[in-house]
C-alpha cells in the first residue's frame, strides 16, 4: 500500500514536470532595474505564464475540487437512502423505519474516559463534565493498567471506575472490555460518549449533542471539534493553527465528518452493537469487539466502520473541546507518525470502496503535496546558490501574497499570535515540511513492513495529587 501511494503521487508529479519542461524556458526578457522607496535597488522581471495556462490551471483545480465534492455527495446520498440491511444496516432509511412510532425514552449520556496514568489531566476532564449545562447521567473512568493515582482521583471526584483485566491491547482493548459490560443494558436513546482523559469539554457541548440526538433518531454519532490548549511556545502555536484550520473546514462542510475524534465523540448503542456484530465479516477485527485492537488510530478506524455501515454522523459547531498539545518535537513526531501510519493502515484494511475513496484521494493529495513543497524549497536553494543577485517576479509575488492572506484568514479566530505566525509564512511552511517528513517515514515503514509502536505521553502530576490508598 505504501509503495502504491508513493508511486501514484510520484507519477503525477513526474507528468506535470515533463509537461512544464516540454514548453521550454519561460524567461523572455532580461531583468530590469528598479528603485523601491527611493533607497532599495532591485532587479525584477515581469515574465508570467500565458493567460491560457493560468486559466487552464485554475479550471483544472476547480474541476478536480468539484468532482471530489460531487462524488462525496453522491456516495453520502446513496448511503442515506439505502434500504439494504445487509450492506448498510445503519442507513437512516432503515433506522427510521425500525424506530417509527417507537419512543426510546429521553436521551441519556454515559461517558467513558479511558485512562492510563492520567492523574495530572483527569481532574480537569471530570470537572468539565460535571459543570456542563446538561450533565451526563453516568461518568465511568476506564482505568487501564494504571500505576499512579488515577483510580484514587476518579473515586475522589465521585465518578465510577472500571479497571481493565489482563488487557494488553492498549486503549482499544480497555474500551472493548468496558463496552461489553455496558452495552447490554443500554437502550436506543442511552447515548455512550467516549472522551480522552486529557480533554476538557466547552460548556454547551452535551446540551447541543443531546438536542441533535433528540431531533434526529437516525443520527448515529456526534463528534467534537477540537482546538489546542494554551502554552508550549511556538510549537504549541503551530499545532493550534493547524487545529483551527481543521475546525474551520469542518464548519464549512456543515459538520460533515472526516474523523470522529477520540478527544470526544458520542454514539448510539445501536451503532456500537452493529459494529461489534460486523467485525470479522464486513468489517476488520474480531467479532464482538467495538474497537479494532490492531488499528493504531482507533477513532479513525471507527469512523470508517460507521460510514461503511451507512451511519449518519455529524460534528456540530457548538460541540467544541480543548485538547492537549505535544510539548516537544519528539513527542509530536511520535504522535503524528502514529496518526499517519494508522490512517494509511486503516484504508489499506478496508481497501478501495465507495466509503474510502475520499480517504485514498486525501492520502494521494498529501503525497503530491510532499513532492511539491520539497521541490519548492529545493528550487529556492538552487536559485540562491546559482544567482549573483536576487531577481523579483511581481507575478509570483502576487500569488505569494494571496497565499499568505489565505493563511492569515483561516486562523483569524485564533488571535494575534495565530495571525502573526501565519503572516510570517515560512515558519509554517517549515512546520508543514516537518509533517511531510513524518508522512514519508510512515510510507517507508509500511512499505518495509516495520512494526509500529504505540507511545503514551506521560503528564507531570499535579503538586496536590492525592496518594493512592495503601
LUMDREN-12646 format. One record per residue (C-alpha): residue number from 1; residue in one letter; x, y, z. Coordinates in nm, 3 decimals. Layout:
- NUM / A / X / Y / Z;
...
END
This chain:
- 1 / X / 0.000 / 0.000 / 0.000;
- 2 / X / 0.282 / 0.240 / 0.083;
- 3 / X / 0.451 / 0.166 / -0.248;
- 4 / X / 0.124 / 0.220 / -0.439;
- 5 / X / 0.065 / 0.561 / -0.283;
- 6 / X / 0.427 / 0.668 / -0.335;
- 7 / X / 0.426 / 0.560 / -0.699;
- 8 / X / 0.090 / 0.725 / -0.773;
- 9 / X / 0.192 / 1.058 / -0.620;
- 10 / X / 0.537 / 1.044 / -0.782;
- 11 / X / 0.391 / 0.962 / -1.123;
- 12 / X / 0.152 / 1.259 / -1.105;
- 13 / X / 0.439 / 1.491 / -1.016;
- 14 / X / 0.657 / 1.349 / -1.294;
- 15 / X / 0.383 / 1.401 / -1.554;
- 16 / X / 0.349 / 1.765 / -1.451;
- 17 / X / 0.727 / 1.809 / -1.460;
- 18 / X / 0.750 / 1.672 / -1.815;
- 19 / X / 0.454 / 1.884 / -1.926;
- 20 / X / 0.616 / 2.201 / -1.796;
- 21 / X / 0.961 / 2.108 / -1.926;
- 22 / X / 0.820 / 2.043 / -2.274;
- 23 / X / 0.728 / 2.410 / -2.300;
- 24 / X / 1.092 / 2.522 / -2.280;
- 25 / X / 1.228 / 2.811 / -2.073;
- 26 / X / 0.981 / 3.088 / -1.986;
- 27 / X / 1.229 / 3.372 / -1.939;
- 28 / X / 1.186 / 3.602 / -2.238;
- 29 / X / 1.334 / 3.930 / -2.117;
- 30 / X / 1.634 / 4.036 / -1.918;
- 31 / X / 1.585 / 4.157 / -1.563;
- 32 / X / 1.519 / 4.528 / -1.524;
- 33 / X / 1.650 / 4.758 / -1.254;
- 34 / X / 1.418 / 4.943 / -1.020;
- 35 / X / 1.430 / 5.164 / -0.713;
- 36 / X / 1.191 / 5.085 / -0.426;
- 37 / X / 1.107 / 5.364 / -0.177;
- 38 / X / 1.395 / 5.562 / -0.318;
- 39 / X / 1.658 / 5.354 / -0.136;
- 40 / X / 1.632 / 4.989 / -0.245;
- 41 / X / 1.783 / 4.890 / -0.581;
- 42 / X / 1.622 / 4.571 / -0.708;
- 43 / X / 1.625 / 4.352 / -1.015;
- 44 / X / 1.283 / 4.242 / -1.137;
- 45 / X / 1.132 / 4.053 / -1.425;
- 46 / X / 0.773 / 4.088 / -1.543;
- 47 / X / 0.752 / 3.750 / -1.716;
- 48 / X / 0.446 / 3.545 / -1.621;
- 49 / X / 0.275 / 3.232 / -1.751;
- 50 / X / 0.048 / 3.280 / -2.050;
- 51 / X / -0.311 / 3.363 / -1.961;
- 52 / X / -0.435 / 3.046 / -2.127;
- 53 / X / -0.207 / 2.842 / -1.900;
- 54 / X / -0.330 / 3.028 / -1.591;
- 55 / X / -0.695 / 2.980 / -1.690;
- 56 / X / -0.634 / 2.612 / -1.766;
- 57 / X / -0.465 / 2.557 / -1.428;
- 58 / X / -0.748 / 2.730 / -1.238;
- 59 / X / -1.013 / 2.541 / -1.435;
- 60 / X / -0.841 / 2.209 / -1.370;
- 61 / X / -0.819 / 2.279 / -0.996;
- 62 / X / -1.187 / 2.379 / -0.977;
- 63 / X / -1.289 / 2.078 / -1.182;
- 64 / X / -1.098 / 1.843 / -0.953;
- 65 / X / -1.242 / 2.002 / -0.637;
- 66 / X / -1.596 / 1.996 / -0.776;
- 67 / X / -1.555 / 1.636 / -0.890;
- 68 / X / -1.447 / 1.518 / -0.545;
- 69 / X / -1.729 / 1.715 / -0.378;
- 70 / X / -1.994 / 1.576 / -0.613;
- 71 / X / -1.861 / 1.222 / -0.573;
- 72 / X / -1.866 / 1.252 / -0.195;
- 73 / X / -2.218 / 1.393 / -0.201;
- 74 / X / -2.344 / 1.115 / -0.427;
- 75 / X / -2.187 / 0.847 / -0.206;
- 76 / X / -2.341 / 1.005 / 0.104;
- 77 / X / -2.687 / 1.034 / -0.052;
- 78 / X / -2.681 / 0.674 / -0.173;
- 79 / X / -2.581 / 0.559 / 0.173;
- 80 / X / -2.859 / 0.758 / 0.340;
- 81 / X / -3.124 / 0.625 / 0.103;
- 82 / X / -3.010 / 0.264 / 0.116;
- 83 / X / -3.279 / 0.013 / 0.214;
- 84 / X / -3.046 / -0.288 / 0.213;
- 85 / X / -2.991 / -0.403 / 0.574;
- 86 / X / -2.710 / -0.635 / 0.465;
- 87 / X / -2.497 / -0.363 / 0.306;
- 88 / X / -2.593 / -0.062 / 0.518;
- 89 / X / -2.767 / -0.171 / 0.841;
- 90 / X / -2.724 / 0.177 / 0.995;
- 91 / X / -2.855 / 0.374 / 0.698;
- 92 / X / -3.105 / 0.647 / 0.804;
- 93 / X / -3.385 / 0.498 / 0.593;
- 94 / X / -3.352 / 0.164 / 0.771;
- 95 / X / -3.315 / 0.316 / 1.118;
- 96 / X / -3.615 / 0.545 / 1.069;
- 97 / X / -3.830 / 0.252 / 0.957;
- 98 / X / -3.728 / 0.042 / 1.257;
- 99 / X / -3.793 / 0.318 / 1.510;
- 100 / X / -4.115 / 0.463 / 1.366;
- 101 / X / -4.379 / 0.506 / 1.640;
- 102 / X / -4.131 / 0.374 / 1.899;
- 103 / X / -4.026 / 0.600 / 2.184;
- 104 / X / -3.689 / 0.501 / 2.327;
- 105 / X / -3.715 / 0.735 / 2.623;
- 106 / X / -3.528 / 1.061 / 2.680;
- 107 / X / -3.168 / 1.080 / 2.562;
- 108 / X / -2.925 / 0.994 / 2.843;
- 109 / X / -2.546 / 1.021 / 2.837;
- 110 / X / -2.295 / 0.775 / 2.977;
- 111 / X / -1.934 / 0.893 / 2.948;
- 112 / X / -1.641 / 0.653 / 2.921;
- 113 / X / -1.297 / 0.804 / 2.991;
- 114 / X / -1.016 / 0.561 / 2.905;
- 115 / X / -0.719 / 0.648 / 3.126;
- 116 / X / -0.369 / 0.511 / 3.161;
- 117 / X / -0.174 / 0.703 / 3.426;
- 118 / X / -0.365 / 1.028 / 3.374;
- 119 / X / -0.357 / 1.169 / 3.727;
- 120 / X / -0.237 / 1.509 / 3.604;
- 121 / X / -0.512 / 1.576 / 3.350;
- 122 / X / -0.806 / 1.363 / 3.470;
- 123 / X / -0.943 / 1.606 / 3.736;
- 124 / X / -0.991 / 1.884 / 3.478;
- 125 / X / -1.159 / 1.640 / 3.241;
- 126 / X / -1.408 / 1.525 / 3.504;
- 127 / X / -1.470 / 1.884 / 3.616;
- 128 / X / -1.558 / 1.988 / 3.258;
- 129 / X / -1.824 / 1.714 / 3.256;
- 130 / X / -1.971 / 1.800 / 3.595;
- 131 / X / -2.007 / 2.168 / 3.504;
- 132 / X / -2.192 / 2.107 / 3.177;
- 133 / X / -2.533 / 2.273 / 3.146;
- 134 / X / -2.659 / 1.924 / 3.057;
- 135 / X / -2.479 / 1.693 / 3.296;
- 136 / X / -2.418 / 1.329 / 3.198;
- 137 / X / -2.614 / 1.063 / 3.383;
- 138 / X / -2.303 / 0.849 / 3.436;
- 139 / X / -1.928 / 0.908 / 3.422;
- 140 / X / -1.706 / 0.600 / 3.413;
- 141 / X / -1.327 / 0.615 / 3.419;
- 142 / X / -1.189 / 0.309 / 3.239;
- 143 / X / -0.858 / 0.265 / 3.422;
- 144 / X / -0.614 / 0.061 / 3.215;
- 145 / X / -0.309 / -0.078 / 3.396;
- 146 / X / -0.265 / 0.239 / 3.599;
- 147 / X / 0.030 / 0.264 / 3.837;
- 148 / X / -0.034 / 0.619 / 3.959;
- 149 / X / -0.323 / 0.789 / 4.140;
- 150 / X / -0.570 / 0.782 / 3.850;
- 151 / X / -0.814 / 0.544 / 4.020;
- 152 / X / -0.799 / 0.725 / 4.355;
- 153 / X / -0.857 / 1.065 / 4.192;
- 154 / X / -1.154 / 0.934 / 3.997;
- 155 / X / -1.319 / 0.792 / 4.307;
- 156 / X / -1.246 / 1.109 / 4.500;
- 157 / X / -1.429 / 1.305 / 4.227;
- 158 / X / -1.734 / 1.085 / 4.281;
- 159 / X / -1.738 / 0.903 / 3.947;
- 160 / X / -1.745 / 0.531 / 3.871;
- 161 / X / -1.432 / 0.332 / 3.790;
- 162 / X / -1.394 / 0.023 / 3.573;
- 163 / X / -1.048 / -0.131 / 3.581;
- 164 / X / -0.935 / -0.339 / 3.285;
- 165 / X / -0.842 / -0.701 / 3.348;
- 166 / X / -0.537 / -0.851 / 3.178;
- 167 / X / -0.557 / -0.600 / 2.894;
- 168 / X / -0.263 / -0.595 / 2.650;
- 169 / X / -0.443 / -0.412 / 2.368;
- 170 / X / -0.395 / -0.055 / 2.492;
- 171 / X / -0.684 / 0.193 / 2.478;
- 172 / X / -0.895 / -0.010 / 2.232;
- 173 / X / -0.873 / -0.323 / 2.446;
- 174 / X / -0.973 / -0.139 / 2.763;
- 175 / X / -1.272 / 0.023 / 2.591;
- 176 / X / -1.384 / -0.311 / 2.448;
- 177 / X / -1.390 / -0.459 / 2.798;
- 178 / X / -1.593 / -0.165 / 2.931;
- 179 / X / -1.838 / -0.166 / 2.640;
- 180 / X / -1.904 / -0.538 / 2.672;
- 181 / X / -2.022 / -0.471 / 3.026;
- 182 / X / -2.210 / -0.152 / 2.942;
- 183 / X / -2.388 / -0.207 / 2.609;
- 184 / X / -2.624 / -0.493 / 2.707;
- 185 / X / -2.809 / -0.260 / 2.945;
- 186 / X / -2.828 / 0.038 / 2.709;
- 187 / X / -3.150 / 0.147 / 2.537;
- 188 / X / -3.179 / 0.310 / 2.195;
- 189 / X / -3.153 / 0.661 / 2.340;
- 190 / X / -2.889 / 0.587 / 2.605;
- 191 / X / -2.602 / 0.756 / 2.425;
- 192 / X / -2.243 / 0.649 / 2.500;
- 193 / X / -1.971 / 0.912 / 2.494;
- 194 / X / -1.600 / 0.827 / 2.469;
- 195 / X / -1.356 / 1.105 / 2.556;
- 196 / X / -0.985 / 1.124 / 2.626;
- 197 / X / -0.860 / 1.187 / 2.978;
- 198 / X / -0.660 / 1.489 / 2.860;
- 199 / X / -0.959 / 1.671 / 2.711;
- 200 / X / -1.197 / 1.932 / 2.855;
- 201 / X / -1.542 / 1.995 / 2.710;
- 202 / X / -1.658 / 2.351 / 2.648;
- 203 / X / -1.986 / 2.425 / 2.823;
- 204 / X / -2.280 / 2.353 / 2.596;
- 205 / X / -2.121 / 2.052 / 2.426;
- 206 / X / -2.353 / 1.793 / 2.579;
- 207 / X / -2.664 / 2.012 / 2.553;
- 208 / X / -2.607 / 2.067 / 2.180;
- 209 / X / -2.530 / 1.699 / 2.117;
- 210 / X / -2.832 / 1.574 / 2.313;
- 211 / X / -3.054 / 1.813 / 2.118;
- 212 / X / -2.921 / 1.667 / 1.794;
- 213 / X / -2.987 / 1.310 / 1.905;
- 214 / X / -3.335 / 1.405 / 2.027;
- 215 / X / -3.430 / 1.575 / 1.700;
- 216 / X / -3.293 / 1.308 / 1.468;
- 217 / X / -3.338 / 0.944 / 1.564;
- 218 / X / -3.140 / 0.835 / 1.255;
- 219 / X / -2.828 / 1.014 / 1.384;
- 220 / X / -2.577 / 0.753 / 1.497;
- 221 / X / -2.280 / 0.962 / 1.616;
- 222 / X / -2.177 / 1.315 / 1.709;
- 223 / X / -1.813 / 1.420 / 1.709;
- 224 / X / -1.640 / 1.716 / 1.868;
- 225 / X / -1.439 / 1.997 / 1.712;
- 226 / X / -1.113 / 2.034 / 1.897;
- 227 / X / -0.871 / 2.319 / 1.950;
- 228 / X / -0.541 / 2.325 / 2.132;
- 229 / X / -0.465 / 2.420 / 2.489;
- 230 / X / -0.255 / 2.727 / 2.562;
- 231 / X / 0.121 / 2.712 / 2.607;
- 232 / X / 0.420 / 2.524 / 2.460;
- 233 / X / 0.561 / 2.828 / 2.279;
- 234 / X / 0.590 / 2.843 / 1.903;
- 235 / X / 0.545 / 2.466 / 1.870;
- 236 / X / 0.213 / 2.496 / 2.051;
- 237 / X / 0.103 / 2.777 / 1.819;
- 238 / X / 0.185 / 2.566 / 1.515;
- 239 / X / -0.049 / 2.297 / 1.645;
- 240 / X / -0.321 / 2.546 / 1.747;
- 241 / X / -0.317 / 2.698 / 1.398;
- 242 / X / -0.345 / 2.353 / 1.247;
- 243 / X / -0.645 / 2.264 / 1.463;
- 244 / X / -0.815 / 2.599 / 1.396;
- 245 / X / -0.794 / 2.537 / 1.021;
- 246 / X / -0.933 / 2.186 / 1.060;
- 247 / X / -1.229 / 2.312 / 1.265;
- 248 / X / -1.295 / 2.585 / 1.009;
- 249 / X / -1.301 / 2.329 / 0.730;
- 250 / X / -1.550 / 2.108 / 0.916;
- 251 / X / -1.777 / 2.407 / 0.982;
- 252 / X / -1.766 / 2.496 / 0.612;
- 253 / X / -1.869 / 2.137 / 0.540;
- 254 / X / -2.167 / 2.194 / 0.773;
- 255 / X / -2.040 / 1.936 / 1.018;
- 256 / X / -1.982 / 1.652 / 0.771;
- 257 / X / -1.727 / 1.435 / 0.947;
- 258 / X / -1.378 / 1.334 / 0.837;
- 259 / X / -1.293 / 1.165 / 1.166;
- 260 / X / -1.496 / 1.113 / 1.483;
- 261 / X / -1.215 / 1.236 / 1.702;
- 262 / X / -1.114 / 1.034 / 2.003;
- 263 / X / -1.099 / 1.354 / 2.207;
- 264 / X / -1.478 / 1.342 / 2.246;
- 265 / X / -1.742 / 1.158 / 2.042;
- 266 / X / -2.090 / 1.024 / 2.119;
- 267 / X / -2.256 / 0.711 / 1.981;
- 268 / X / -2.594 / 0.542 / 1.992;
- 269 / X / -2.572 / 0.189 / 2.137;
- 270 / X / -2.725 / 0.054 / 1.815;
- 271 / X / -2.425 / 0.180 / 1.620;
- 272 / X / -2.172 / 0.025 / 1.856;
- 273 / X / -2.358 / -0.306 / 1.874;
- 274 / X / -2.381 / -0.327 / 1.495;
- 275 / X / -2.008 / -0.265 / 1.460;
- 276 / X / -1.934 / -0.542 / 1.712;
- 277 / X / -2.159 / -0.780 / 1.518;
- 278 / X / -1.998 / -0.698 / 1.182;
- 279 / X / -1.637 / -0.736 / 1.299;
- 280 / X / -1.477 / -1.031 / 1.124;
- 281 / X / -1.741 / -1.021 / 0.848;
- 282 / X / -1.790 / -0.693 / 0.662;
- 283 / X / -1.550 / -0.505 / 0.894;
- 284 / X / -1.192 / -0.580 / 1.003;
- 285 / X / -1.133 / -0.705 / 1.356;
- 286 / X / -1.266 / -0.969 / 1.593;
- 287 / X / -1.636 / -1.041 / 1.628;
- 288 / X / -1.777 / -0.885 / 1.943;
- 289 / X / -1.522 / -0.604 / 1.963;
- 290 / X / -1.638 / -0.246 / 1.908;
- 291 / X / -1.283 / -0.122 / 1.855;
- 292 / X / -1.034 / -0.292 / 1.626;
- 293 / X / -0.739 / -0.361 / 1.855;
- 294 / X / -0.497 / -0.384 / 1.560;
- 295 / X / -0.565 / -0.026 / 1.445;
- 296 / X / -0.314 / 0.237 / 1.556;
- 297 / X / -0.578 / 0.511 / 1.528;
- 298 / X / -0.894 / 0.356 / 1.668;
- 299 / X / -1.104 / 0.671 / 1.625;
- 300 / X / -1.029 / 0.696 / 1.253;
- 301 / X / -1.097 / 0.325 / 1.203;
- 302 / X / -1.428 / 0.350 / 1.392;
- 303 / X / -1.532 / 0.640 / 1.167;
- 304 / X / -1.466 / 0.435 / 0.853;
- 305 / X / -1.653 / 0.141 / 1.008;
- 306 / X / -1.961 / 0.355 / 1.074;
- 307 / X / -1.951 / 0.507 / 0.727;
- 308 / X / -1.917 / 0.159 / 0.576;
- 309 / X / -2.237 / 0.059 / 0.759;
- 310 / X / -2.425 / 0.364 / 0.629;
- 311 / X / -2.435 / 0.557 / 0.957;
- 312 / X / -2.529 / 0.925 / 0.972;
- 313 / X / -2.285 / 1.134 / 1.180;
- 314 / X / -2.202 / 1.499 / 1.233;
- 315 / X / -1.961 / 1.734 / 1.414;
- 316 / X / -2.170 / 2.040 / 1.511;
- 317 / X / -2.002 / 2.378 / 1.552;
- 318 / X / -2.138 / 2.401 / 1.909;
- 319 / X / -1.958 / 2.084 / 2.022;
- 320 / X / -1.605 / 2.202 / 2.096;
- 321 / X / -1.333 / 2.066 / 2.321;
- 322 / X / -0.987 / 2.171 / 2.440;
- 323 / X / -0.727 / 1.902 / 2.387;
- 324 / X / -0.363 / 1.859 / 2.483;
- 325 / X / -0.076 / 1.965 / 2.260;
- 326 / X / 0.254 / 1.788 / 2.220;
- 327 / X / 0.515 / 1.974 / 2.427;
- 328 / X / 0.822 / 1.878 / 2.223;
- 329 / X / 0.923 / 1.794 / 1.868;
- 330 / X / 0.999 / 1.437 / 1.976;
- 331 / X / 0.653 / 1.373 / 2.121;
- 332 / X / 0.492 / 1.546 / 1.822;
- 333 / X / 0.690 / 1.319 / 1.589;
- 334 / X / 0.567 / 1.009 / 1.775;
- 335 / X / 0.204 / 1.129 / 1.780;
- 336 / X / 0.188 / 1.223 / 1.414;
- 337 / X / 0.371 / 0.914 / 1.296;
- 338 / X / 0.110 / 0.704 / 1.477;
- 339 / X / -0.171 / 0.909 / 1.323;
- 340 / X / -0.024 / 0.886 / 0.975;
- 341 / X / 0.052 / 0.517 / 0.986;
- 342 / X / -0.285 / 0.449 / 1.139;
- 343 / X / -0.468 / 0.637 / 0.865;
- 344 / X / -0.277 / 0.453 / 0.592;
- 345 / X / -0.323 / 0.113 / 0.754;
- 346 / X / -0.695 / 0.174 / 0.806;
- 347 / X / -0.767 / 0.244 / 0.439;
- 348 / X / -0.543 / -0.048 / 0.348;
- 349 / X / -0.753 / -0.277 / 0.569;
- 350 / X / -1.079 / -0.158 / 0.409;
- 351 / X / -0.950 / -0.141 / 0.053;
- 352 / X / -1.091 / 0.087 / -0.215;
- 353 / X / -1.465 / 0.121 / -0.152;
- 354 / X / -1.718 / 0.397 / -0.207;
- 355 / X / -1.674 / 0.499 / 0.157;
- 356 / X / -1.294 / 0.507 / 0.145;
- 357 / X / -1.241 / 0.677 / -0.193;
- 358 / X / -1.212 / 1.018 / -0.033;
- 359 / X / -0.959 / 0.892 / 0.221;
- 360 / X / -0.747 / 0.743 / -0.057;
- 361 / X / -0.768 / 1.069 / -0.252;
- 362 / X / -0.667 / 1.260 / 0.060;
- 363 / X / -0.357 / 1.045 / 0.112;
- 364 / X / -0.258 / 1.077 / -0.254;
- 365 / X / -0.306 / 1.453 / -0.227;
- 366 / X / -0.078 / 1.465 / 0.077;
- 367 / X / 0.182 / 1.263 / -0.112;
- 368 / X / 0.168 / 1.501 / -0.406;
- 369 / X / 0.194 / 1.796 / -0.166;
- 370 / X / 0.509 / 1.645 / -0.014;
- 371 / X / 0.673 / 1.641 / -0.355;
- 372 / X / 0.551 / 1.991 / -0.444;
- 373 / X / 0.670 / 2.157 / -0.122;
- 374 / X / 1.004 / 1.974 / -0.132;
- 375 / X / 1.057 / 2.086 / -0.492;
- 376 / X / 0.968 / 2.444 / -0.393;
- 377 / X / 1.234 / 2.457 / -0.123;
- 378 / X / 1.487 / 2.284 / -0.348;
- 379 / X / 1.436 / 2.534 / -0.629;
- 380 / X / 1.473 / 2.826 / -0.388;
- 381 / X / 1.806 / 2.684 / -0.272;
- 382 / X / 1.920 / 2.637 / -0.632;
- 383 / X / 1.828 / 2.997 / -0.709;
- 384 / X / 2.015 / 3.128 / -0.404;
- 385 / X / 2.334 / 2.942 / -0.494;
- 386 / X / 2.311 / 2.996 / -0.872;
- 387 / X / 2.248 / 3.371 / -0.898;
- 388 / X / 2.473 / 3.659 / -0.805;
- 389 / X / 2.172 / 3.885 / -0.745;
- 390 / X / 1.814 / 3.814 / -0.638;
- 391 / X / 1.553 / 3.872 / -0.908;
- 392 / X / 1.197 / 3.958 / -0.806;
- 393 / X / 0.900 / 3.836 / -1.012;
- 394 / X / 0.589 / 4.052 / -0.947;
- 395 / X / 0.351 / 3.782 / -1.073;
- 396 / X / 0.476 / 3.519 / -0.829;
- 397 / X / 0.496 / 3.775 / -0.551;
- 398 / X / 0.126 / 3.842 / -0.610;
- 399 / X / 0.043 / 3.474 / -0.582;
- 400 / X / 0.252 / 3.452 / -0.268;
- 401 / X / 0.060 / 3.744 / -0.119;
- 402 / X / -0.271 / 3.569 / -0.192;
- 403 / X / -0.143 / 3.250 / -0.031;
- 404 / X / -0.026 / 3.443 / 0.276;
- 405 / X / -0.363 / 3.616 / 0.305;
- 406 / X / -0.536 / 3.277 / 0.297;
- 407 / X / -0.312 / 3.150 / 0.575;
- 408 / X / -0.394 / 3.452 / 0.792;
- 409 / X / -0.769 / 3.450 / 0.728;
- 410 / X / -0.803 / 3.079 / 0.810;
- 411 / X / -0.656 / 3.129 / 1.161;
- 412 / X / -0.813 / 3.469 / 1.230;
- 413 / X / -1.020 / 3.339 / 1.522;
- 414 / X / -0.702 / 3.224 / 1.694;
- 415 / X / -0.600 / 3.577 / 1.794;
- 416 / X / -0.300 / 3.794 / 1.716;
- 417 / X / -0.039 / 3.526 / 1.784;
- 418 / X / -0.201 / 3.291 / 1.534;
- 419 / X / -0.226 / 3.569 / 1.274;
- 420 / X / 0.132 / 3.683 / 1.322;
- 421 / X / 0.269 / 3.331 / 1.282;
- 422 / X / 0.061 / 3.280 / 0.966;
- 423 / X / 0.173 / 3.618 / 0.827;
- 424 / X / 0.541 / 3.525 / 0.851;
- 425 / X / 0.457 / 3.229 / 0.623;
- 426 / X / 0.787 / 3.043 / 0.612;
- 427 / X / 0.784 / 2.911 / 0.971;
- 428 / X / 0.452 / 2.739 / 0.899;
- 429 / X / 0.591 / 2.607 / 0.570;
- 430 / X / 0.883 / 2.455 / 0.758;
- 431 / X / 0.635 / 2.303 / 1.007;
- 432 / X / 0.445 / 2.157 / 0.711;
- 433 / X / 0.775 / 2.017 / 0.585;
- 434 / X / 0.828 / 1.852 / 0.923;
- 435 / X / 0.486 / 1.684 / 0.890;
- 436 / X / 0.574 / 1.584 / 0.533;
- 437 / X / 0.886 / 1.405 / 0.656;
- 438 / X / 0.668 / 1.215 / 0.902;
- 439 / X / 0.437 / 1.120 / 0.614;
- 440 / X / 0.731 / 0.985 / 0.415;
- 441 / X / 0.856 / 0.795 / 0.720;
- 442 / X / 0.515 / 0.636 / 0.758;
- 443 / X / 0.509 / 0.535 / 0.392;
- 444 / X / 0.857 / 0.382 / 0.418;
- 445 / X / 0.774 / 0.195 / 0.740;
- 446 / X / 0.460 / 0.046 / 0.588;
- 447 / X / 0.636 / -0.046 / 0.265;
- 448 / X / 0.914 / -0.222 / 0.459;
- 449 / X / 0.670 / -0.392 / 0.696;
- 450 / X / 0.817 / -0.236 / 1.011;
- 451 / X / 0.627 / -0.285 / 1.335;
- 452 / X / 0.451 / 0.025 / 1.463;
- 453 / X / 0.480 / 0.140 / 1.824;
- 454 / X / 0.201 / 0.295 / 2.032;
- 455 / X / 0.363 / 0.555 / 2.258;
- 456 / X / 0.185 / 0.708 / 2.555;
- 457 / X / 0.258 / 1.065 / 2.664;
- 458 / X / 0.315 / 1.081 / 3.040;
- 459 / X / 0.194 / 1.402 / 3.205;
- 460 / X / 0.352 / 1.558 / 3.509;
- 461 / X / 0.147 / 1.501 / 3.820;
- 462 / X / -0.017 / 1.798 / 3.984;
- 463 / X / 0.150 / 1.903 / 4.310;
- 464 / X / -0.165 / 1.842 / 4.516;
- 465 / X / -0.245 / 1.499 / 4.373;
- 466 / X / -0.379 / 1.260 / 4.632;
- 467 / X / -0.192 / 0.943 / 4.709;
- 468 / X / -0.348 / 0.610 / 4.628;
- 469 / X / -0.476 / 0.414 / 4.923;
- 470 / X / -0.238 / 0.154 / 5.053;
END
